[in-house]
Amino acid sequence: MTIREQLEANEAAYLSPRACKSTNTGAIIRLTVEPPCPYRTAFQRDRDRILHCNAFRRLKRKTQVFLSPVGDHYRTRLTHTLEVSQVARTISRALFLNEDLTEAISLGHDLGHSPFGHAGESVLNAICPHGYRHYQQSMRVVDSIERGGRGLNLTQAVRNGILCHTNMTADTLEGNIVRFADRIAYINHDIEDAMRAGILRQEDLPCEVTQVLGETKSERITTCVDAIIAHGTDSIGMAEEIAAAQETLHRFMFEHVYHNQTAKHEEAKAKILIEELYRYFRRDPKAMPALYQQIARQEDVDRAVCDYISGMSDSYAVDLYTELFIPKSWK
């Protein structure tokens, strides 16, 4: 037996019957057939491909909530991704589900996020005739953009989990764990960042929420994780009281943080920046790198421009805008 085959045998012996195993033929289908790795299962291979891809590295310079915050401790899209992975893996391991599949989906779920967070997403959705949703763009990243247009050739189970992580039911329990872990992670780390920024105080949190979920970030995350584990594997969910408190906290964050003018006062500038870059490359697609010129020829210019801009980090977009539109002194 190869090392991979031994790992697959371990999955069969150890994981829950409801787990999506690496020998599940439908789950490990790839867009392009390729021989299996002798050392890694199919989902371990996917995880490694995501970790090594360009889009994953760019997450470190993409906004989570606060646009280009000053300070080392505010979350970025990369640290959010790692926190989602940690929460999801804990749940998956406790339920004897496939932790490798859960990790791969977690690490890939936000690869398609635009610069400047949801502000960037909204303006691209408005200006691009194809529309723009970050979870759909994540699929384009892994299928059509990475590795010079060849894509990462991920398995069907990982691709489905990435696509469904926001508001759809995934085909696997592991994919649905990531959907829950994503919200658990971002609500609670966004609370911590908002408190660090002086937008929220501990006493601002709704008492009907803290009485159920807990006062601290750790307590709230633990409560939600415990609830999902206790719910079992018939489906992924949590007790009604916990789910209701989590939803109340989610609405509270939209009202007090996600739409807060202190947190969002630079968003109007970010939207103008993206609109101007879009129009510039729409007029002159040959100014884009070769890969996106190829996409423009094979699909259309709007698709290529959206792909190019959505892949930019915040700092790269600002630097490019400065280079293209801000006059320099003659020396």
C-alpha positions in Angstrom: 0.0 0.0 0.0 1.1 3.5 -0.7 1.1 6.1 2.1 -2.0 7.6 0.6 -3.8 4.3 0.6 -2.9 3.8 4.2 -4.3 7.2 5.0 -7.5 6.3 3.1 -7.7 3.1 5.1 -7.4 5.0 8.3 -10.3 7.3 7.2 -12.5 4.3 6.6 -11.7 2.9 10.0 -11.8 6.1 12.1 -14.2 8.6 10.5 -18.0 8.7 10.9 -20.1 6.9 8.3 -21.4 10.4 7.5 -18.0 11.8 6.7 -17.0 12.6 3.1 -14.0 10.3 2.7 -11.1 10.6 0.3 -12.2 7.5 -1.5 -15.7 8.9 -2.3 -15.6 8.8 -6.1 -18.1 11.6 -6.7 -16.4 13.9 -4.2 -12.9 13.6 -5.6 -13.7 14.2 -9.2 -11.5 16.9 -10.8 -12.2 19.0 -13.8 -9.1 17.4 -15.4 -8.2 13.8 -14.6 -4.8 13.3 -13.0 -3.1 10.5 -11.3 -3.4 10.4 -7.4 -0.5 11.5 -5.2 1.3 8.6 -3.5 1.6 10.5 -0.2 -1.5 12.7 0.2 -5.2 12.1 0.0 -7.2 14.0 -2.6 -8.3 16.6 0.0 -4.8 17.0 1.5 -3.6 17.7 -2.0 -6.2 20.4 -2.5 -5.3 22.0 0.8 -1.7 22.2 -0.2 -2.5 23.7 -3.6 -4.6 26.4 -2.0 -1.9 27.2 0.5 0.7 27.6 -2.2 -1.4 29.7 -4.7 -0.9 33.4 -5.3 -4.5 34.3 -4.4 -4.0 32.9 -0.9 -0.9 35.0 -0.3 -2.7 38.2 -1.4 -5.3 37.7 1.3 -2.8 39.2 3.8 -3.3 42.6 2.2 -7.0 42.5 1.7 -9.5 44.2 4.0 -11.7 42.3 6.4 -13.7 45.2 7.9 -11.5 48.2 8.4 -9.9 49.6 5.3 -6.1 49.6 5.6 -6.1 50.0 9.4 -3.1 51.3 11.2 -2.0 48.6 13.7 -0.7 45.1 13.5 -3.6 43.4 15.4 -6.5 44.2 13.1 -7.8 41.2 11.1 -7.1 40.9 7.4 -8.8 38.5 5.0 -5.9 36.1 5.6 -6.2 36.0 9.4 -9.9 35.7 9.1 -9.4 32.7 6.8 -7.1 31.0 9.4 -9.5 31.6 12.2 -12.3 30.1 10.2 -10.1 27.1 9.5 -9.4 26.6 13.2 -13.0 26.8 14.2 -14.1 24.5 11.4 -11.4 21.9 12.0 -12.3 21.8 15.7 -15.9 21.0 14.9 -15.1 18.5 12.2 -12.6 16.6 14.4 -15.1 16.4 17.2 -17.8 15.0 14.9 -15.3 12.5 13.4 -15.8 14.1 10.0 -13.1 14.7 7.4 -10.8 17.4 8.8 -8.7 17.6 5.6 -11.7 18.4 3.5 -12.9 20.9 6.1 -9.5 22.6 6.1 -9.2 22.8 2.3 -12.7 24.4 2.0 -11.9 26.9 4.8 -8.6 28.0 3.3 -10.1 28.5 -0.1 -13.4 30.0 0.8 -12.5 33.7 0.4 -9.9 33.5 -2.4 -12.2 35.5 -4.7 -12.7 38.5 -2.3 -12.1 41.9 -3.9 -9.9 44.6 -2.5 -11.6 46.8 0.1 -13.8 44.0 1.4 -17.6 44.2 0.8 -17.3 47.8 -0.5 -15.2 46.5 -3.4 -17.7 43.6 -3.9 -20.7 46.0 -4.1 -19.1 48.3 -6.7 -17.9 45.4 -8.9 -21.3 43.9 -8.7 -22.8 47.2 -9.8 -20.4 48.0 -12.6 -19.7 44.6 -14.1 -22.5 43.3 -16.4 -21.8 39.7 -15.2 -22.4 40.7 -11.6 -19.9 39.9 -8.9 -20.2 37.7 -5.8 -17.0 36.8 -3.9 -18.0 33.1 -3.5 -18.5 32.8 -7.3 -15.3 34.6 -7.9 -13.5 32.2 -5.6 -14.6 29.4 -8.0 -13.2 31.4 -11.0 -9.9 31.7 -9.1 -9.5 28.0 -8.4 -10.9 26.9 -11.8 -9.7 29.5 -14.3 -7.2 32.0 -13.0 -4.6 30.4 -10.8 -1.5 28.8 -12.3 -1.6 31.0 -15.4 -5.1 30.2 -16.3 -4.9 26.4 -15.7 -6.6 26.6 -12.3 -5.9 24.5 -9.3 -8.0 21.5 -10.5 -9.5 20.9 -7.1 -11.9 18.1 -6.2 -15.7 18.6 -6.5 -16.2 18.4 -2.7 -13.8 21.3 -2.1 -15.2 23.4 -5.0 -18.8 22.9 -3.8 -17.9 23.8 -0.2 -16.2 27.0 -1.4 -19.2 28.0 -3.6 -21.7 27.3 -0.8 -19.9 28.8 2.2 -22.0 32.0 2.3 -25.7 31.2 2.1 -26.2 27.8 0.4 -26.4 24.3 1.7 -23.2 22.3 0.7 -23.3 18.8 -0.5 -21.1 17.6 2.4 -21.4 18.0 6.1 -17.8 19.4 6.0 -18.8 22.1 3.7 -21.7 23.1 5.9 -19.4 23.2 8.9 -17.3 25.9 7.1 -20.5 27.9 6.5 -21.2 28.0 10.2 -17.6 28.5 11.2 -17.3 31.5 8.8 -20.0 33.4 10.6 -18.9 32.4 14.0 -15.4 33.6 13.3 -16.1 36.9 11.6 -18.8 38.1 14.0 -16.6 37.5 17.0 -13.3 38.8 15.6 -15.0 41.8 14.1 -16.4 42.6 17.6 -12.8 42.5 19.0 -11.5 44.7 16.2 -14.4 47.2 16.7 -13.6 47.4 20.4 -9.9 47.9 19.5 -11.0 50.8 17.2 -13.2 52.4 19.9 -16.4 51.8 17.9 -17.8 49.3 20.4 -17.6 48.8 24.1 -18.2 45.6 26.0 -21.4 47.0 27.5 -22.8 47.8 24.1 -23.3 44.2 23.2 -27.0 43.1 23.7 -27.5 41.6 27.1 -29.9 39.0 25.7 -27.0 37.8 23.5 -24.2 37.8 26.1 -26.4 36.0 28.6 -26.8 33.1 26.1 -23.4 33.1 24.2 -21.1 34.7 26.8 -19.3 37.9 27.6 -15.9 37.3 25.9 -14.9 36.3 22.3 -13.7 32.9 23.6 -16.9 32.2 25.5 -19.1 33.1 22.5 -17.1 30.9 20.1 -17.0 28.0 22.5 -20.7 28.2 23.1 -21.4 28.1 19.3 -18.9 25.3 18.7 -20.3 23.3 21.6 -23.8 23.7 20.2 -22.9 22.5 16.7 -21.1 19.5 18.2 -24.0 18.7 20.4 -26.4 18.9 17.5 -24.6 15.9 15.9 -24.3 14.9 12.3 -27.8 14.3 11.1 -27.4 17.8 9.8 -25.1 20.7 10.8 -26.9 23.2 13.1 -27.3 24.3 16.7 -29.9 24.6 19.3 -32.6 27.2 18.5 -31.8 29.4 21.5 -28.1 29.6 20.4 -29.0 30.2 16.8 -31.4 33.0 17.7 -28.8 34.7 19.9 -26.2 34.4 17.1 -28.6 35.9 14.6 -29.4 38.8 17.0 -25.6 39.5 17.3 -25.3 39.4 13.5 -27.9 42.0 13.1 -26.4 44.1 15.8 -23.0 44.1 14.0 -24.6 45.2 10.8 -26.2 48.1 12.5 -23.3 49.2 14.7 -20.2 48.2 12.9 -20.6 47.1 9.3 -22.6 50.2 8.4 -20.8 52.4 11.0 -19.5 55.7 9.4 -16.3 55.6 11.5 -15.4 52.2 10.2 -16.6 52.9 6.7 -15.7 56.6 6.1 -13.1 55.7 3.4 -15.4 53.4 1.5 -16.6 56.1 -0.9 -13.0 56.7 -1.9 -12.4 53.0 -2.4 -15.5 52.7 -4.6 -14.3 55.6 -6.8 -10.9 54.0 -7.1 -12.3 50.7 -8.3 -14.7 52.4 -10.7 -11.9 54.4 -12.3 -9.6 51.4 -12.6 -12.5 49.4 -14.1 -13.1 52.1 -16.7 -9.5 52.5 -17.5 -8.9 48.8 -18.2 -12.2 48.5 -20.0 -11.0 51.1 -22.5 -7.5 49.6 -22.7 -7.5 45.9 -22.0 -4.0 45.6 -23.4 -2.8 47.4 -20.3 -3.7 44.4 -18.2 -1.2 41.5 -17.7 -1.2 38.8 -20.4 -3.4 36.3 -18.5 -6.3 38.8 -18.4 -5.8 39.8 -22.0 -6.2 36.2 -22.8 -9.4 36.0 -20.7 -10.7 39.1 -22.6 -10.1 37.3 -25.9 -11.6 34.0 -24.8 -14.6 35.4 -22.9 -15.0 39.1 -22.9 -13.4 42.3 -21.7 -15.7 42.9 -18.7 -15.0 39.4 -17.4 -11.3 40.0 -17.7 -11.3 43.4 -16.0 -13.4 42.1 -13.2 -11.1 39.1 -12.7 -8.0 41.4 -12.7 -9.4 44.0 -10.3 -11.0 41.5 -7.9 -7.6 39.8 -7.5 -5.8 42.9 -6.4 -4.8 43.5 -2.8 -5.9 46.9 -1.2 -2.3 48.3 -1.4 -1.8 47.1 -5.0 -5.0 48.8 -6.1 -4.1 52.1 -4.4 -0.5 52.0 -5.8 -1.8 51.3 -9.3 -4.4 54.0 -9.1 -1.7 56.4 -8.0 0.5 55.4 -10.9 -2.3 55.8 -13.5 -4.1 58.8 -12.3 -2.0 60.9 -9.9 0.4 63.3 -11.7 4.1 63.1 -10.7 6.6 65.9 -10.4 9.0 66.2 -13.4 12.5 65.5 -12.4 
